[in-house]
Amino acid sequence: MRRREPLDSHPRICDTAVDCISHTCEAEFRLKGFGFRAILDHGNGGTRVRPCDACGSRSVRPLLVNRLHSYQLDGQAAEWRYNLLACEDCGLAFVDPEPGWELIQTFYGDDYGPYDAQLGPPEKEAYSFKYRIARKRYRPAGKSGPGAVLDRATAEAVELGTGKRVSFSLGLPLQLPKDAHIFELGYGSGNWLLAMAELGYRNLYGYDIDANPNSEHRLRQAGVTVWHGEFLKETYPAGFLDCIRLEHAFEHLLDPIAVLKKCRSMLKPGGWLVMNFPARGSWSEVVSLEDHPTLDLPRHLYRHTPESTRLILIASGFSPVAIEPYPVAAHLTMVVNAWRERSGRRPIPLRVGDVMAPGYALFSRLTGRGEHITAWATA
């Protein structure tokens, strides 16, 4: 397997002043034989690179370079090249240069997996074992007493035995009353909102980009209010929501702080923001970043850490309640199998990964790493 190189072995981009006769120039760095070119701005005599969105640091290093996105523009083939950089202070990884809104629309098509309505039929999901355990897992958030404590202990035992985790984004909304106002930012297939409607939740709202028109009709038929377009340019009522959910949407946001600030304005005082998204720094990522199933460049504009998440939430006006990385053992199996395939070896059966899951989950938690992060904050 690929050896993990120490951080100091990678080139750094820093804010050291350099002499330059123009306002912009190119600095070239070398990483594993590839040319990495970063555009530096020398206004006011200093060298500036795009700062980290979370902590503002300009100390970054390249993770992946010279990536290519091909797309169609007015019927003509076009290309966009980009890099994946990482902040050396808070750990946030981000795509650079930052794409524009119109370019982002080309990242998504009808074949994008999360738009597939056939994944997890909502009428089955709503009454599934997963949803029943999710309701028990966070019941203390809505109720107290011996019954609630027993429910939580039961759900935690299931987590321990399976090596899986119930995210805040699944469990907490199920604690809310059926008349709660709940909004999903980036509804994808729409199946979660439809499952909540199946369970009797009556005030449901959703937003997705224009590139995802297929789920809108089904949601409207179920009584869900739907918005699309550019989120930051849409107008929403202020202070009327009890909960906003981002399920694997946080990593797609073009301007995460601006989006979360708008979300906060939509929530009632004390309202919940619940999120679930890929994390940077898992053990499976240590094995191979390029083979990781959550990389999904350039759609995933960010790879977050607990610290970058905390800083972004605070900058957006939220009060973080919990930010917890958690393991997904299946991702480790996928990464290892990708390496084995390149080596001409047979893949590891997925059932082996299932057997390994409890041990891998325990090891990841003890070392503070995970493939995903689940976060809960209040307005």
C-alpha positions in Angstrom: 0.0 0.0 0.0 1.0 3.6 -0.5 3.3 5.0 2.2 2.0 8.1 3.9 4.6 10.9 3.5 5.2 13.2 6.4 3.7 16.7 6.1 7.2 18.3 5.9 8.0 16.3 2.7 5.3 18.3 0.8 6.0 21.7 -0.7 4.3 24.7 1.0 2.8 27.8 -0.3 3.4 30.7 2.1 3.0 34.4 2.2 6.7 35.3 1.8 7.1 38.5 -0.1 8.9 38.3 -3.5 9.9 40.8 -6.1 7.6 40.9 -9.0 7.1 43.5 -11.7 3.5 42.6 -12.3 0.5 42.4 -10.0 0.2 38.6 -10.5 2.7 35.9 -11.3 3.0 32.2 -11.2 4.9 30.2 -8.7 5.7 26.6 -9.6 6.0 23.8 -7.1 6.9 20.2 -7.6 4.9 17.3 -6.1 5.8 13.7 -7.0 7.0 14.8 -10.4 3.9 16.9 -11.3 4.0 20.6 -11.9 1.7 22.5 -9.5 1.1 26.1 -10.5 -0.6 28.5 -8.1 -1.6 32.0 -9.1 -0.2 34.5 -6.5 -1.3 38.1 -6.1 1.4 40.5 -5.2 -0.7 43.5 -4.3 0.9 45.9 -1.8 4.2 44.1 -2.1 3.1 40.8 -0.5 2.4 37.4 -1.9 -1.2 36.2 -1.4 -2.8 32.9 -2.1 -6.5 32.1 -1.6 -6.9 32.0 2.2 -8.5 29.1 4.0 -12.3 29.6 4.3 -12.3 28.4 7.9 -9.3 30.0 9.6 -8.1 32.6 7.1 -4.6 31.1 7.0 -2.6 31.4 3.8 -0.3 28.6 4.7 -1.4 25.8 2.4 0.1 22.8 0.6 -1.0 20.8 -2.4 -2.7 17.4 -2.0 -3.7 16.7 -5.6 -2.6 18.7 -8.6 -3.6 19.4 -12.2 -7.0 17.7 -12.1 -9.2 18.0 -15.2 -12.9 18.6 -15.5 -14.3 18.3 -19.0 -17.7 19.7 -19.9 -19.9 21.2 -22.7 -20.3 25.0 -23.0 -22.7 26.2 -25.7 -22.3 22.9 -27.5 -18.5 23.1 -27.5 -16.0 21.0 -25.5 -14.4 22.9 -22.6 -11.9 22.1 -19.9 -11.2 23.4 -16.4 -8.1 22.5 -14.4 -7.9 22.7 -10.6 -5.9 21.5 -7.6 -6.8 20.3 -4.1 -5.0 22.3 -1.4 -4.9 21.8 2.3 -4.7 24.4 5.1 -1.8 23.6 7.4 -3.4 25.3 10.4 -7.0 24.0 10.6 -6.6 21.1 8.1 -9.4 22.1 5.7 -8.8 20.9 2.1 -10.4 22.9 -0.7 -10.6 23.0 -4.5 -8.6 25.8 -6.0 -9.3 28.0 -8.0 -12.8 28.4 -6.8 -15.3 27.6 -9.5 -18.1 29.9 -10.5 -21.8 29.1 -10.1 -22.3 28.4 -13.7 -19.3 26.0 -13.8 -20.6 24.2 -10.8 -23.8 23.3 -12.7 -21.7 21.3 -15.1 -20.5 19.1 -12.2 -23.9 17.4 -11.9 -25.9 15.4 -14.4 -28.9 13.0 -14.4 -26.5 10.2 -13.7 -25.3 11.7 -10.4 -25.9 8.9 -7.8 -27.6 10.9 -5.0 -30.3 12.0 -7.5 -31.4 8.4 -7.9 -34.8 8.0 -6.4 -34.6 4.2 -6.5 -32.0 4.2 -3.6 -33.8 3.5 -0.4 -37.5 3.8 -1.2 -39.0 6.3 1.3 -42.1 4.2 2.2 -39.7 1.4 3.3 -37.1 3.7 4.9 -39.6 5.4 7.1 -40.4 2.2 9.0 -37.0 0.6 8.7 -34.8 -0.7 11.5 -32.4 2.1 10.8 -35.0 4.8 11.5 -36.3 3.0 14.6 -32.7 2.9 16.1 -32.1 6.5 15.0 -35.2 7.6 16.9 -34.0 5.8 20.0 -30.4 7.0 19.7 -31.2 10.6 20.3 -34.4 10.3 22.3 -32.8 12.0 25.3 -32.6 15.2 23.2 -36.4 15.4 23.4 -37.4 13.3 26.4 -36.0 12.3 29.8 -36.5 9.5 32.2 -35.5 5.8 32.4 -37.2 4.9 29.1 -35.2 7.4 27.2 -31.9 6.3 28.8 -32.8 2.6 28.0 -33.5 3.6 24.4 -30.2 5.4 24.0 -28.3 2.4 25.5 -30.0 0.0 23.1 -29.1 2.2 20.1 -25.5 2.6 21.3 -25.3 -1.2 21.7 -26.4 -1.6 18.1 -23.8 0.9 17.0 -21.1 -0.9 18.8 -22.1 -4.3 17.4 -22.4 -3.1 13.8 -19.5 -0.6 13.8 -22.0 2.0 12.4 -23.1 5.4 13.7 -26.5 7.2 13.7 -25.7 10.7 12.5 -27.3 13.8 14.1 -28.8 14.5 10.7 -30.9 11.3 10.8 -31.6 11.0 14.5 -32.3 14.5 15.8 -35.1 15.5 13.3 -37.0 12.4 14.5 -37.2 13.9 18.0 -39.2 16.9 16.7 -43.0 17.1 16.9 -44.9 16.3 13.7 -45.8 20.0 13.2 -42.2 21.1 13.3 -40.9 23.2 10.3 -38.0 21.2 8.8 -35.9 22.3 5.8 -33.4 20.1 3.9 -30.7 22.0 2.0 -29.6 19.8 -0.9 -32.4 17.2 -1.0 -30.9 15.1 -3.7 -33.3 12.2 -4.5 -35.8 13.7 -2.1 -36.2 10.4 -0.4 -35.5 11.6 3.2 -38.2 14.4 2.9 -40.6 11.8 1.5 -39.8 9.4 4.3 -40.5 12.2 6.9 -43.8 12.9 5.1 -44.6 9.2 5.3 -44.0 9.4 9.1 -46.6 12.3 9.4 -44.4 15.4 9.4 -46.5 18.1 7.8 -44.3 21.2 7.4 -41.4 20.1 5.2 -39.3 22.2 2.9 -36.4 21.5 0.5 -33.9 23.2 -1.8 -31.6 21.9 -4.5 -29.8 23.4 -7.5 -31.3 23.7 -11.0 -29.2 20.7 -12.2 -31.6 18.4 -10.1 -35.1 18.9 -11.5 -36.2 15.3 -11.3 -37.2 15.0 -7.7 -39.2 18.2 -7.5 -42.5 16.8 -8.9 -42.6 13.9 -6.4 -41.9 16.2 -3.5 -44.6 18.7 -4.4 -47.1 15.8 -4.8 -46.2 14.8 -1.2 -46.9 18.4 0.1 -43.3 19.4 0.4 -42.5 23.1 -0.4 -39.6 23.2 -2.9 -37.1 25.9 -3.9 -34.4 25.8 -6.5 -32.0 28.3 -8.2 -29.1 29.9 -6.5 -29.7 29.6 -2.8 -28.0 32.8 -1.7 -30.2 34.8 -4.2 -33.5 33.3 -3.1 -35.7 34.9 -0.5 -36.9 32.8 2.5 -39.0 33.7 5.6 -36.8 34.6 8.6 -37.0 32.8 11.9 -39.6 30.2 10.9 -37.7 26.9 10.9 -37.1 24.5 13.7 -34.5 22.5 12.0 -32.2 22.7 8.9 -30.6 19.5 7.6 -27.5 19.2 5.3 -26.9 15.5 4.4 -23.8 15.3 2.4 -24.3 18.9 1.2 -21.8 20.9 3.3 -18.9 19.7 1.2 -20.6 21.0 -2.0 -21.2 24.6 -0.8 -19.5 27.3 -2.9 -19.5 29.8 0.0 -20.1 27.8 3.2 -20.1 30.7 5.7 -22.5 32.8 3.6 -24.8 29.8 3.2 -24.8 29.0 6.9 -25.4 32.6 7.8 -28.5 32.5 5.6 -29.5 29.3 7.3 -29.2 30.8 10.7 -31.5 33.7 9.7 -34.1 31.2 8.6 -34.1 29.3 12.0 -36.0 30.2 15.1 -33.8 31.2 18.1 -32.4 27.9 19.4 -33.3 26.1 16.2 -31.2 23.2 15.1 -28.7 22.8 12.3 -27.7 19.2 11.7 -25.1 18.0 9.2 -23.4 14.9 7.9 -20.5 15.1 5.5 -17.1 13.5 4.5 -14.1 14.2 6.8 -10.5 14.6 6.1 -7.9 12.5 7.9 -9.6 9.1 8.2 -7.4 6.0 8.3 -8.8 4.9 4.9 -7.6 8.3 3.5 -4.2 7.6 5.0 -4.1 4.4 2.9 -5.0 6.4 -0.3 -6.6 9.7 -0.9 -7.0 9.3 -4.6 -8.9 6.1 -4.3 -11.2 7.3 -1.5 -14.9 7.0 -2.4 -15.7 10.4 -0.7 -13.1 12.3 -2.8 -15.6 13.0 -5.7 -13.7 15.9 -7.2 -14.6 18.6 -8.2 -18.1 18.2 -6.8 -16.8 18.0 -3.3 -15.3 21.5 -3.0 -14.1 20.9 0.6 -12.9 18.1 2.8 -13.6 19.3 6.4 -11.9 18.6 9.7 -13.6 19.0 13.1 -11.7 22.2 13.7 -12.5 23.7 10.3 -16.2 22.8 10.9 -16.1 24.5 14.4 -14.6 27.6 13.0 -17.1 27.9 10.1 -20.1 27.3 12.4 -18.9 30.0 14.8 -18.1 32.5 11.9 -21.7 31.8 10.7 -23.2 32.7 14.0 -24.0 29.2 15.2 -23.3 27.7 18.6 -21.8 24.2 18.1 -23.3 21.5 20.3 -21.3 18.5 19.0 -18.9 17.9 16.1 -18.0 14.2 15.9 -16.0 12.2 13.4 -17.1 8.7 12.9 -15.8 5.7 10.9 -17.3 4.0 7.8 -15.5 0.6 7.5 -16.9 0.1 4.0 -14.7 2.9 2.8 -11.6 1.2 4.0 -12.6 -1.9 2.1 -13.1 0.1 -1.1 -9.8 1.8 -0.8 -7.9 -1.4 -0.1 -9.7 -3.2 -3.0 -8.8 -0.3 -5.4 -5.1 -0.9 -4.5 -5.5 -4.7 -4.9 -7.1 -4.3 -8.3 -4.2 -2.2 -9.5 -1.8 -4.9 -8.2 -3.8 -7.7 -10.1 -5.1 -9.2 -6.9 -8.6 -10.4 -6.0 -10.8 -8.0 -4.1 -11.6 -8.5 -0.5 -15.3 -9.6 -0.1 -17.5 -6.9 1.3 -18.6 -9.3 4.1 -15.0 -9.3 5.4 -15.3 -5.5 5.8 -18.6 -6.0 7.7 -16.8 -8.4 10.1 -14.0 -5.9 10.6 -16.4 -2.9 11.1 -16.8 -3.0 14.9 -13.0 -3.3 15.5 -12.2 -0.6 12.9 -14.9 1.7 14.4 -13.5 1.3 17.9 -9.9 1.9 16.7 -11.0 5.0 14.7 -12.9 6.5 17.6 -10.0 5.9 20.0 -7.7 7.7 17.6 -10.2 10.5 16.9 -10.5 9.8 13.2 -13.4 9.0 10.9 -14.6 8.9 7.3 -17.5 11.2 8.1 -18.3 14.0 10.5 -21.7 14.6 12.0 -22.4 18.0 13.5 -25.1 19.7 15.6 -25.4 23.4 16.2 -28.0 25.8 17.4 -29.0 29.3 16.2 
